[in-house]
Amino acid sequence: MPALLESAGPATSAGPAPSPASSTRPSRRRAGTIRKRIEIAVFAGPALVVFLGFVILPVLLAAVYSLYNLPPAFKWENLAEPERFIGLDNYVRALTTPEFLRAIGNNFTILVLSPLIQGPIAIMVALLLNRRMRGRSVFRLLIFVPYVLAEVIAGLSWKLLLQPQGGVNAMLEAVGLGALQQNWLADPNIALWTMFGILTWKYVGFAIILMLAGLQGVPEELSEAASIDGAGWWQIQRHITIPLLGPTIRIWAFLSMIGALQLFDMVWVTVAPTVRSMSTETMATYMVQQGQFAGQPGYGSAIAVILFLISLVVALVYQRFALRRDLAGAVTTGVR
């Protein structure tokens, strides 16, 4: 019996031997982590390089150039000249120049008017085109055509139409409304509003297409149930369709605001420089005018940095207060 206990003692005291599967599990986990990191680097690496090279690097270079009084055809050697460094003088000059302050005001005027005017137009037209009607596809195509046109083509076309002897004044004269004839693009009092009308014509089609796409995600069962309960068409749109269209409206408003702050090509092509400097100047057109054509790259770089900072602040504020609900469900976490 003691011999039996003595022989059984070591067997009961020794723990179970580790299995090969449990020993290889950490190595497999490490290999999976490395593989995921390689996949992320392969797929996201090129996009990250492009983003850093064509977005972040130009912003950093513009921030450096803005601290110098550079000649029109400057070289890297000019940055080493002590007399070229002027600190924040370019920023002070920009923020105290009436022309640039007026340009900021023009940008924000268009920024505010775009959601207030283009938004309701786009929603109403989208609601009408979402109904079954003959020729609906043709109407959608015609509405989207202005957005497809290149900005240069659209700007030059309107520039010709709005000349004193152009097509718009001729049409007003033909229908007996000659008293309404204006020098649409040369009168500083109405040039900005004329430009906003052209922008509405150009970009409202994009808003309508976005609204139509958003309407496809509204369940028809809700409208049918409301109709059975006795709700009219307008009541259904007001209390069901438009609230469910909210995420699309907020995304479009964000794109419209950023586009209004960066507005350049349509204004540059359509309006003459003399009138543009008086009434329709934007931050982007003023930046190009001063930085390239006036031979002040340092001053133009300072304006570019100010434009970037204003756009960034507007985007962050809008995301914080308007897009917060839409982005809350878009953030995912890893599942182990």
Secondary structure, DSSP 4 states (H G I P E B T S, - for coil): -HHHHHHHHHHHHSPPPPPHHHHHHHHHHHHHHHHHHHHHHHHHHHHHHHHIIIIIHHHHHHHHHTTB---TT--GGGGG-GGGB-TTHHHHHHHT-HHHHHHHHHHHHHHHHIIIIIHHHHHHHHHHHTS--TTHHHHHHHHHHHHHS-HHHHHHHHHHHTSTTSHHHHHHHHTT-GGG---TTT-TTTHHHHHHHHHHHHHHHHHHHHHHHHHTTS-HHHHHHHHHTT--HHHHIIIIIHHHTHHHHHHHHHHHHHHHHT--HHHHHHS-HHHIIIII--HHHHHHIIIIISS-HHHHHHHHHHHHHHHHHHHHHHHHHTSHHHHHTT------
